[in-house]
Amino acid sequence: MPGSFLAPAVLVIAVIGYYVPLFGLPLLCFLVVDRIVGAARRRHTERAEVAA
């Protein structure tokens, strides 16, 4: 492979490898918040059913 192709390809792969894990952080935060909200709603619904 010529160096004019290999050097930019290595740079692009390095940049992608650096930023791809950062895309997982917002997903992880969303899942944590979703679990908390879901648990709170379940608790609220269970209390409403017991009171009724």
C-alpha positions as CSV (number, residue, x, y, z in Angstrom):
1,M,0.0,0.0,0.0
2,P,1.3,3.4,-0.8
3,G,2.2,5.7,2.1
4,S,-0.1,8.5,0.8
5,F,-3.1,6.1,1.6
6,L,-1.7,4.4,4.6
7,A,-0.8,7.5,6.7
8,P,-4.3,9.1,6.5
9,A,-6.0,5.7,7.0
10,V,-4.1,5.1,10.2
11,L,-5.0,8.6,11.4
12,V,-8.7,8.1,10.7
13,I,-8.7,4.8,12.4
14,A,-7.0,6.3,15.5
15,V,-9.5,9.1,15.7
16,I,-12.4,6.7,15.3
17,G,-10.9,4.4,18.0
18,Y,-10.6,7.4,20.3
19,Y,-14.2,8.7,19.9
20,V,-16.2,5.5,19.6
21,P,-16.1,4.7,23.4
22,L,-17.4,8.2,24.1
23,F,-20.6,7.4,22.3
24,G,-21.3,4.8,24.9
25,L,-21.3,7.2,27.8
26,P,-24.6,9.0,26.9
27,L,-26.2,5.6,26.3
28,L,-25.1,4.4,29.8
29,C,-26.4,7.6,31.4
30,F,-29.7,7.2,29.6
31,L,-30.0,3.6,30.8
32,V,-29.3,4.6,34.4
33,V,-31.8,7.4,34.4
34,D,-34.4,5.2,32.7
35,R,-34.0,2.5,35.4
36,I,-34.4,5.1,38.1
37,V,-37.5,6.6,36.6
38,G,-39.0,3.2,35.9
39,A,-38.4,2.1,39.5
40,A,-39.9,5.3,40.8
41,R,-43.0,4.9,38.6
42,R,-43.4,1.3,39.7
43,R,-43.2,2.3,43.4
44,H,-45.8,5.0,42.8
45,T,-48.2,2.6,41.0
46,E,-47.8,-0.1,43.7
47,R,-48.7,2.5,46.4
48,A,-51.7,3.6,44.5
49,E,-53.0,0.0,44.1
50,V,-52.5,-0.7,47.8
51,A,-54.3,2.5,48.8
52,A,-57.3,1.7,46.5
